């Protein structure tokens, strides 16, 4: 499962399957920063995963 935060507008709904390369939304404005920032987490069966082990950056 992937979890995203910081989206101003979401194009995908919770639980919706998205294809590789699909836009999931637009960044939003953060009250605590001068930058728009989207963060994400990967989870498997309640355990947080290190994305660097699954996604080449």
C-alpha positions, 0 to 999 in steps of 0.5 A: 500500500502507498500513502501520500500526503501534501496533495492539494487536489487528488485525482485518485480515490483511496483504494483505487488501483493506479497504473505506473506513470499515472498522475495521482494529484497536484501538490498543495500549499503547505502552511509550514513551508515555502515549498510544495511538498508531497510525501509518500510511505510504503506499507505491507501488512501494517509494517512501514517499508523503506521505499529505496528498497523497492523504487530506484531513485 
